[in-house]
Amino acid sequence: MREIVHHTEGTKEQSQDMNSVLTQVLNHAETVLSSIEEISSIIEQSAASAEEVAAGAEEQSATVEEITNSSTNLAHMAEELNEEVSKFKL
């Protein structure tokens, strides 16, 4: 009988130890989950920022293209003006 009680107490202690370990594992898992959620949030913010930068770069590219076209048109107009002005020289 004593032996059964002894084994039962040992089993009880082992169960308590396992419960303690499982509680620690659960706490660590919650910490890891919280960290993952924070990282996910940071990644989402970074992705949004990258999209904003890409949109800004696209706008700049379009503006540069407009300036290039305007400069080309202005150069042609200047040539035409020079040709017309040269007709009036003495």
mmCIF file of the C-alpha atoms, coordinates in Angstrom:
data_MODEL
# 
_entry.id   MODEL 
# 
loop_
_atom_site.group_PDB 
_atom_site.id 
_atom_site.type_symbol 
_atom_site.label_atom_id 
_atom_site.label_alt_id 
_atom_site.label_comp_id 
_atom_site.label_asym_id 
_atom_site.label_entity_id 
_atom_site.label_seq_id 
_atom_site.pdbx_PDB_ins_code 
_atom_site.Cartn_x 
_atom_site.Cartn_y 
_atom_site.Cartn_z 
_atom_site.occupancy 
_atom_site.B_iso_or_equiv 
_atom_site.pdbx_formal_charge 
_atom_site.auth_seq_id 
_atom_site.auth_comp_id 
_atom_site.auth_asym_id 
_atom_site.auth_atom_id 
_atom_site.pdbx_PDB_model_num 
ATOM 1  C CA . MET A 1 1  ? 0.000  0.000  0.000   1.00 0.00 ? 1  MET A CA 1 
ATOM 2  C CA . ARG A 1 2  ? 2.811  2.384  0.880   1.00 0.00 ? 2  ARG A CA 1 
ATOM 3  C CA . GLU A 1 3  ? 4.364  1.673  -2.440  1.00 0.00 ? 3  GLU A CA 1 
ATOM 4  C CA . ILE A 1 4  ? 1.152  2.631  -4.265  1.00 0.00 ? 4  ILE A CA 1 
ATOM 5  C CA . VAL A 1 5  ? 0.905  5.843  -2.259  1.00 0.00 ? 5  VAL A CA 1 
ATOM 6  C CA . HIS A 1 6  ? 4.547  6.583  -2.997  1.00 0.00 ? 6  HIS A CA 1 
ATOM 7  C CA . HIS A 1 7  ? 4.046  6.054  -6.744  1.00 0.00 ? 7  HIS A CA 1 
ATOM 8  C CA . THR A 1 8  ? 0.835  8.090  -6.671  1.00 0.00 ? 8  THR A CA 1 
ATOM 9  C CA . GLU A 1 9  ? 2.632  10.982 -4.990  1.00 0.00 ? 9  GLU A CA 1 
ATOM 10 C CA . GLY A 1 10 ? 5.459  10.712 -7.507  1.00 0.00 ? 10 GLY A CA 1 
ATOM 11 C CA . THR A 1 11 ? 2.947  10.773 -10.356 1.00 0.00 ? 11 THR A CA 1 
ATOM 12 C CA . LYS A 1 12 ? 1.245  13.776 -8.767  1.00 0.00 ? 12 LYS A CA 1 
ATOM 13 C CA . GLU A 1 13 ? 4.575  15.636 -8.546  1.00 0.00 ? 13 GLU A CA 1 
ATOM 14 C CA . GLN A 1 14 ? 5.404  14.779 -12.151 1.00 0.00 ? 14 GLN A CA 1 
ATOM 15 C CA . SER A 1 15 ? 1.981  16.025 -13.244 1.00 0.00 ? 15 SER A CA 1 
ATOM 16 C CA . GLN A 1 16 ? 2.519  19.273 -11.363 1.00 0.00 ? 16 GLN A CA 1 
ATOM 17 C CA . ASP A 1 17 ? 5.968  19.655 -12.939 1.00 0.00 ? 17 ASP A CA 1 
ATOM 18 C CA . MET A 1 18 ? 4.524  19.034 -16.400 1.00 0.00 ? 18 MET A CA 1 
ATOM 19 C CA . ASN A 1 19 ? 1.751  21.523 -15.699 1.00 0.00 ? 19 ASN A CA 1 
ATOM 20 C CA . SER A 1 20 ? 4.353  24.103 -14.689 1.00 0.00 ? 20 SER A CA 1 
ATOM 21 C CA . VAL A 1 21 ? 6.406  23.444 -17.822 1.00 0.00 ? 21 VAL A CA 1 
ATOM 22 C CA . LEU A 1 22 ? 3.326  23.619 -20.038 1.00 0.00 ? 22 LEU A CA 1 
ATOM 23 C CA . THR A 1 23 ? 2.337  26.930 -18.428 1.00 0.00 ? 23 THR A CA 1 
ATOM 24 C CA . GLN A 1 24 ? 5.802  28.308 -19.181 1.00 0.00 ? 24 GLN A CA 1 
ATOM 25 C CA . VAL A 1 25 ? 5.590  27.045 -22.766 1.00 0.00 ? 25 VAL A CA 1 
ATOM 26 C CA . LEU A 1 26 ? 2.183  28.697 -23.143 1.00 0.00 ? 26 LEU A CA 1 
ATOM 27 C CA . ASN A 1 27 ? 3.547  31.982 -21.772 1.00 0.00 ? 27 ASN A CA 1 
ATOM 28 C CA . HIS A 1 28 ? 6.486  31.849 -24.191 1.00 0.00 ? 28 HIS A CA 1 
ATOM 29 C CA . ALA A 1 29 ? 4.145  31.006 -27.059 1.00 0.00 ? 29 ALA A CA 1 
ATOM 30 C CA . GLU A 1 30 ? 2.013  34.051 -26.216 1.00 0.00 ? 30 GLU A CA 1 
ATOM 31 C CA . THR A 1 31 ? 5.147  36.214 -26.174 1.00 0.00 ? 31 THR A CA 1 
ATOM 32 C CA . VAL A 1 32 ? 6.248  34.821 -29.542 1.00 0.00 ? 32 VAL A CA 1 
ATOM 33 C CA . LEU A 1 33 ? 2.761  35.384 -30.976 1.00 0.00 ? 33 LEU A CA 1 
ATOM 34 C CA . SER A 1 34 ? 2.802  38.972 -29.748 1.00 0.00 ? 34 SER A CA 1 
ATOM 35 C CA . SER A 1 35 ? 6.219  39.515 -31.348 1.00 0.00 ? 35 SER A CA 1 
ATOM 36 C CA . ILE A 1 36 ? 5.021  38.014 -34.619 1.00 0.00 ? 36 ILE A CA 1 
ATOM 37 C CA . GLU A 1 37 ? 1.990  40.316 -34.601 1.00 0.00 ? 37 GLU A CA 1 
ATOM 38 C CA . GLU A 1 38 ? 4.267  43.330 -34.045 1.00 0.00 ? 38 GLU A CA 1 
ATOM 39 C CA . ILE A 1 39 ? 6.557  42.228 -36.879 1.00 0.00 ? 39 ILE A CA 1 
ATOM 40 C CA . SER A 1 40 ? 3.546  41.732 -39.134 1.00 0.00 ? 40 SER A CA 1 
ATOM 41 C CA . SER A 1 41 ? 2.355  45.246 -38.348 1.00 0.00 ? 41 SER A CA 1 
ATOM 42 C CA . ILE A 1 42 ? 5.793  46.684 -39.125 1.00 0.00 ? 42 ILE A CA 1 
ATOM 43 C CA . ILE A 1 43 ? 5.899  44.765 -42.415 1.00 0.00 ? 43 ILE A CA 1 
ATOM 44 C CA . GLU A 1 44 ? 2.477  46.130 -43.375 1.00 0.00 ? 44 GLU A CA 1 
ATOM 45 C CA . GLN A 1 45 ? 3.631  49.662 -42.595 1.00 0.00 ? 45 GLN A CA 1 
ATOM 46 C CA . SER A 1 46 ? 6.804  49.137 -44.620 1.00 0.00 ? 46 SER A CA 1 
ATOM 47 C CA . ALA A 1 47 ? 4.812  47.802 -47.558 1.00 0.00 ? 47 ALA A CA 1 
ATOM 48 C CA . ALA A 1 48 ? 2.490  50.816 -47.428 1.00 0.00 ? 48 ALA A CA 1 
ATOM 49 C CA . SER A 1 49 ? 5.499  53.149 -47.337 1.00 0.00 ? 49 SER A CA 1 
ATOM 50 C CA . ALA A 1 50 ? 7.086  51.328 -50.270 1.00 0.00 ? 50 ALA A CA 1 
ATOM 51 C CA . GLU A 1 51 ? 3.862  51.748 -52.259 1.00 0.00 ? 51 GLU A CA 1 
ATOM 52 C CA . GLU A 1 52 ? 3.854  55.468 -51.473 1.00 0.00 ? 52 GLU A CA 1 
ATOM 53 C CA . VAL A 1 53 ? 7.482  55.790 -52.580 1.00 0.00 ? 53 VAL A CA 1 
ATOM 54 C CA . ALA A 1 54 ? 6.731  53.877 -55.787 1.00 0.00 ? 54 ALA A CA 1 
ATOM 55 C CA . ALA A 1 55 ? 3.760  56.138 -56.508 1.00 0.00 ? 55 ALA A CA 1 
ATOM 56 C CA . GLY A 1 56 ? 5.931  59.209 -55.884 1.00 0.00 ? 56 GLY A CA 1 
ATOM 57 C CA . ALA A 1 57 ? 8.627  57.887 -58.189 1.00 0.00 ? 57 ALA A CA 1 
ATOM 58 C CA . GLU A 1 58 ? 6.046  57.222 -60.881 1.00 0.00 ? 58 GLU A CA 1 
ATOM 59 C CA . GLU A 1 59 ? 4.733  60.777 -60.545 1.00 0.00 ? 59 GLU A CA 1 
ATOM 60 C CA . GLN A 1 60 ? 8.270  62.151 -60.782 1.00 0.00 ? 60 GLN A CA 1 
ATOM 61 C CA . SER A 1 61 ? 8.929  60.072 -63.872 1.00 0.00 ? 61 SER A CA 1 
ATOM 62 C CA . ALA A 1 62 ? 5.774  61.399 -65.516 1.00 0.00 ? 62 ALA A CA 1 
ATOM 63 C CA . THR A 1 63 ? 6.737  64.963 -64.613 1.00 0.00 ? 63 THR A CA 1 
ATOM 64 C CA . VAL A 1 64 ? 10.247 64.528 -66.029 1.00 0.00 ? 64 VAL A CA 1 
ATOM 65 C CA . GLU A 1 65 ? 8.735  63.156 -69.226 1.00 0.00 ? 65 GLU A CA 1 
ATOM 66 C CA . GLU A 1 66 ? 6.426  66.181 -69.473 1.00 0.00 ? 66 GLU A CA 1 
ATOM 67 C CA . ILE A 1 67 ? 9.376  68.527 -68.928 1.00 0.00 ? 67 ILE A CA 1 
ATOM 68 C CA . THR A 1 68 ? 11.364 66.685 -71.597 1.00 0.00 ? 68 THR A CA 1 
ATOM 69 C CA . ASN A 1 69 ? 8.494  66.972 -74.065 1.00 0.00 ? 69 ASN A CA 1 
ATOM 70 C CA . SER A 1 70 ? 8.015  70.648 -73.258 1.00 0.00 ? 70 SER A CA 1 
ATOM 71 C CA . SER A 1 71 ? 11.748 71.297 -73.681 1.00 0.00 ? 71 SER A CA 1 
ATOM 72 C CA . THR A 1 72 ? 11.741 69.538 -77.041 1.00 0.00 ? 72 THR A CA 1 
ATOM 73 C CA . ASN A 1 73 ? 8.712  71.550 -78.166 1.00 0.00 ? 73 ASN A CA 1 
ATOM 74 C CA . LEU A 1 74 ? 10.350 74.757 -76.962 1.00 0.00 ? 74 LEU A CA 1 
ATOM 75 C CA . ALA A 1 75 ? 13.536 73.925 -78.878 1.00 0.00 ? 75 ALA A CA 1 
ATOM 76 C CA . HIS A 1 76 ? 11.518 73.379 -82.070 1.00 0.00 ? 76 HIS A CA 1 
ATOM 77 C CA . MET A 1 77 ? 9.677  76.635 -81.526 1.00 0.00 ? 77 MET A CA 1 
ATOM 78 C CA . ALA A 1 78 ? 13.000 78.423 -81.015 1.00 0.00 ? 78 ALA A CA 1 
ATOM 79 C CA . GLU A 1 79 ? 14.303 76.995 -84.299 1.00 0.00 ? 79 GLU A CA 1 
ATOM 80 C CA . GLU A 1 80 ? 11.161 78.097 -86.119 1.00 0.00 ? 80 GLU A CA 1 
ATOM 81 C CA . LEU A 1 81 ? 11.431 81.555 -84.557 1.00 0.00 ? 81 LEU A CA 1 
ATOM 82 C CA . ASN A 1 82 ? 15.068 81.818 -85.635 1.00 0.00 ? 82 ASN A CA 1 
ATOM 83 C CA . GLU A 1 83 ? 14.096 80.864 -89.175 1.00 0.00 ? 83 GLU A CA 1 
ATOM 84 C CA . GLU A 1 84 ? 11.334 83.467 -89.248 1.00 0.00 ? 84 GLU A CA 1 
ATOM 85 C CA . VAL A 1 85 ? 13.546 86.173 -87.702 1.00 0.00 ? 85 VAL A CA 1 
ATOM 86 C CA . SER A 1 86 ? 16.338 85.443 -90.199 1.00 0.00 ? 86 SER A CA 1 
ATOM 87 C CA . LYS A 1 87 ? 13.951 86.392 -93.008 1.00 0.00 ? 87 LYS A CA 1 
ATOM 88 C CA . PHE A 1 88 ? 13.764 89.943 -91.671 1.00 0.00 ? 88 PHE A CA 1 
ATOM 89 C CA . LYS A 1 89 ? 17.499 90.588 -91.367 1.00 0.00 ? 89 LYS A CA 1 
ATOM 90 C CA . LEU A 1 90 ? 19.043 93.173 -93.637 1.00 0.00 ? 90 LEU A CA 1 
# 
